[in-house]
């Protein structure tokens, strides 16, 4: 109806009905796709990350935004990990670096399961090498299975700002420490530590009240500091 009405009232060239029908069909398809991709029962994302600091930070940012928009992540794959054989000489320092960043991966993505894939002696090209990689990740398990469906990090908008929910089961609640520097928030609870890259919506907002709801830590973020001044 919009096309003929505009043509009559404004005497402007407008697309014909087929164009409007195509746009409506596209919107319906996008809506169905969104429903499919946000259904955690049938769709999940798997993050692949090398044990390198910048790569881990980028993967954290990706994970944060996936959670923000409702896309479920069920597995993290730590790729190109130096094997046990690479212990001496030139590789010794690299193994130490990877071990430290491997710990960072554990802290950043808990409670998601994390699988390690070794650095193979040749590039992963061709079906034979892909099978080796698949065996390293899944073994005899079904790759199509969903590996995690529990509570996960997520951001919720409220009337006054935002809430960040973090699953921290069995945490020592008496020793909560928050450190916020720019876009990064570090949460320490006893011997547990979580490093989180905040979404852009939370930049400039200081973490406020912290409470527990069941096994989740709930952090509130109010107005940006510039607006509060």
C-alpha positions as CSV (number, residue, x, y, z in Angstrom):
1,X,0.0,0.0,0.0
2,X,2.9,2.4,0.7
3,X,4.1,2.5,-2.9
4,X,0.9,3.4,-4.6
5,X,0.1,5.9,-1.9
6,X,3.4,7.7,-2.2
7,X,3.1,7.7,-6.0
8,X,-0.3,9.4,-5.7
9,X,0.4,11.9,-3.0
10,X,4.0,13.0,-3.8
11,X,4.2,12.1,-7.5
12,X,7.6,10.5,-6.8
13,X,9.1,7.4,-8.5
14,X,8.9,4.5,-6.0
15,X,9.7,0.8,-6.3
16,X,6.9,-1.5,-7.5
17,X,5.1,-4.0,-5.3
18,X,7.6,-6.8,-6.1
19,X,10.4,-4.8,-4.4
20,X,8.3,-4.3,-1.2
21,X,7.4,-8.0,-1.2
22,X,11.0,-9.0,-1.6
23,X,12.0,-6.7,1.4
24,X,9.2,-8.2,3.5
25,X,10.3,-11.7,2.6
26,X,13.9,-10.8,3.5
27,X,12.8,-9.6,6.9
28,X,10.9,-12.8,7.6
29,X,13.9,-14.8,6.6
30,X,16.2,-12.8,8.8
31,X,13.7,-13.2,11.7
32,X,13.7,-17.0,11.2
33,X,17.5,-17.1,11.0
34,X,17.8,-15.1,14.3
35,X,15.4,-17.5,16.0
36,X,17.4,-20.4,14.8
37,X,20.8,-19.0,15.7
38,X,19.7,-17.9,19.2
39,X,18.1,-21.3,20.1
40,X,20.7,-22.8,22.4
41,X,19.2,-26.3,22.0
42,X,20.2,-26.6,18.4
43,X,22.8,-23.8,17.7
44,X,26.0,-22.9,19.4
45,X,29.3,-21.1,18.7
46,X,32.8,-22.6,19.2
47,X,35.6,-20.2,19.7
48,X,39.1,-21.1,18.4
49,X,41.9,-19.2,20.1
50,X,45.7,-19.4,20.0
51,X,47.4,-19.2,23.4
52,X,48.7,-15.6,22.7
53,X,47.7,-12.6,24.7
54,X,46.2,-10.4,22.0
55,X,44.4,-13.4,20.4
56,X,42.9,-14.3,23.8
57,X,41.7,-10.7,24.3
58,X,40.0,-10.6,20.9
59,X,38.3,-13.9,21.6
60,X,37.1,-12.5,24.9
61,X,35.6,-9.5,23.1
62,X,33.9,-11.8,20.6
63,X,32.5,-13.9,23.5
64,X,31.2,-10.9,25.3
65,X,29.3,-9.7,22.2
66,X,28.0,-13.1,21.4
67,X,26.5,-13.2,24.9
68,X,25.2,-9.7,24.6
69,X,23.2,-10.6,21.5
70,X,22.0,-14.0,22.8
71,X,24.2,-16.4,20.9
72,X,25.3,-19.4,22.9
73,X,28.9,-20.6,23.1
74,X,29.4,-24.2,24.2
75,X,33.1,-24.8,23.7
76,X,36.5,-23.1,23.4
77,X,39.3,-24.7,21.4
78,X,42.9,-23.7,22.3
79,X,44.7,-24.2,19.1
80,X,48.4,-24.6,18.1
81,X,49.6,-25.6,21.6
82,X,53.2,-26.7,21.6
83,X,53.4,-30.5,22.3
84,X,55.3,-32.0,25.2
85,X,58.2,-32.9,22.9
86,X,59.0,-29.2,22.5
87,X,60.5,-28.7,25.9
88,X,64.0,-27.5,25.4
89,X,66.1,-24.9,23.6
90,X,64.3,-22.4,21.5
91,X,60.8,-23.8,22.4
92,X,61.3,-23.7,26.2
93,X,60.4,-20.0,26.5
94,X,57.5,-20.4,24.1
95,X,56.1,-23.2,26.2
96,X,56.2,-21.1,29.3
97,X,54.4,-18.3,27.5
98,X,51.7,-20.6,26.2
99,X,51.3,-22.1,29.7
100,X,50.6,-18.6,31.1
101,X,48.2,-17.7,28.4
102,X,46.6,-21.1,28.7
103,X,45.8,-20.1,32.3
104,X,44.4,-16.8,31.0
105,X,42.1,-18.8,28.7
106,X,40.8,-20.9,31.6
107,X,40.1,-17.7,33.6
108,X,38.5,-15.8,30.7
109,X,36.1,-18.5,29.5
110,X,35.1,-20.6,32.6
111,X,32.9,-22.5,33.0
112,X,33.0,-23.3,29.3
113,X,34.8,-26.6,28.5
114,X,38.2,-26.0,26.8
115,X,39.9,-28.4,24.5
116,X,43.6,-28.2,23.5
117,X,44.8,-28.9,20.0
118,X,48.5,-29.4,19.5
119,X,50.6,-27.7,16.9
120,X,51.1,-30.4,14.3
121,X,54.3,-31.1,12.5
122,X,52.6,-29.8,9.2
123,X,49.8,-27.5,8.2
124,X,46.2,-28.7,8.6
125,X,45.4,-29.0,5.0
126,X,43.4,-31.9,3.4
127,X,41.1,-34.5,4.8
128,X,43.7,-36.5,6.6
129,X,45.0,-33.6,8.7
130,X,41.4,-32.4,9.3
131,X,40.6,-35.9,10.7
132,X,43.7,-35.7,13.0
133,X,42.5,-32.3,14.3
134,X,39.0,-33.6,14.8
135,X,40.3,-36.6,16.8
136,X,42.4,-34.2,18.9
137,X,39.4,-32.1,19.8
138,X,36.6,-34.7,20.0
139,X,38.1,-38.1,20.2
140,X,35.2,-40.5,20.1
141,X,32.7,-37.9,21.0
142,X,30.0,-36.5,18.7
143,X,31.1,-33.1,17.4
144,X,27.4,-32.2,16.8
145,X,26.7,-32.6,20.6
146,X,26.1,-29.5,22.7
147,X,29.0,-29.4,25.2
148,X,27.7,-26.7,27.6
149,X,24.2,-25.5,28.3
150,X,24.6,-24.0,31.8
151,X,24.5,-20.4,32.9
152,X,27.0,-18.2,31.1
153,X,28.2,-14.6,31.1
154,X,25.5,-12.2,29.8
155,X,24.6,-8.5,29.8
156,X,21.1,-7.2,30.5
157,X,19.8,-3.7,30.0
158,X,17.8,-2.2,32.9
159,X,16.0,1.1,33.4
160,X,19.0,2.6,35.2
161,X,21.8,1.0,33.2
162,X,23.0,-2.5,32.8
163,X,23.5,-5.8,34.7
164,X,26.4,-8.1,34.1
165,X,25.8,-11.7,35.2
166,X,28.7,-14.1,35.8
167,X,28.3,-17.8,36.7
168,X,30.6,-18.4,39.7
169,X,29.5,-21.7,41.3
170,X,31.1,-22.6,44.6
171,X,32.8,-19.2,44.9
172,X,34.1,-17.8,48.1
173,X,31.7,-14.9,48.4
174,X,33.5,-13.2,51.3
175,X,36.5,-12.2,49.3
176,X,35.1,-10.4,46.3
177,X,37.5,-8.0,44.6
178,X,36.7,-6.0,41.4
179,X,39.4,-4.2,39.3
180,X,38.2,-2.2,36.3
181,X,40.6,-0.6,33.9
182,X,39.1,0.8,30.7
183,X,37.2,-1.9,28.9
184,X,38.5,-4.8,31.1
185,X,37.0,-6.0,34.3
186,X,38.8,-8.4,36.6
187,X,36.7,-10.3,39.2
188,X,38.5,-12.1,42.0
189,X,36.6,-14.4,44.4
190,X,38.9,-16.4,46.6
191,X,41.0,-18.6,44.3
192,X,38.7,-17.8,41.3
193,X,39.6,-15.1,38.8
194,X,37.6,-13.9,35.8
195,X,38.9,-11.5,33.2
196,X,36.2,-9.9,31.1
197,X,36.3,-7.6,28.1
198,X,33.3,-5.3,28.6
199,X,31.0,-4.5,25.7
200,X,31.1,-0.9,24.4
201,X,27.8,-0.1,26.1
202,X,29.6,-0.5,29.5
203,X,32.7,1.6,28.7
204,X,32.8,4.6,31.0
205,X,30.4,3.0,33.5
206,X,31.8,2.0,36.9
207,X,30.7,-1.3,38.3
208,X,28.5,-0.6,41.3
209,X,26.5,-3.0,43.5
210,X,27.5,-6.6,43.5
211,X,25.2,-9.3,44.7
212,X,24.7,-13.1,44.3
213,X,21.6,-14.6,42.8
214,X,22.0,-18.4,43.2
215,X,25.4,-19.3,41.7
216,X,25.6,-16.1,39.7
217,X,27.4,-12.9,40.5
218,X,25.3,-9.9,39.4
219,X,27.1,-6.6,38.9
220,X,25.2,-3.3,38.2
221,X,26.5,-0.6,36.0
222,X,24.9,2.8,36.2
223,X,25.2,5.9,34.1
224,X,28.5,6.8,32.4
225,X,30.8,8.7,34.7
226,X,30.7,11.8,32.4
227,X,26.9,11.9,32.7
228,X,27.1,11.7,36.5
229,X,29.5,14.6,36.9
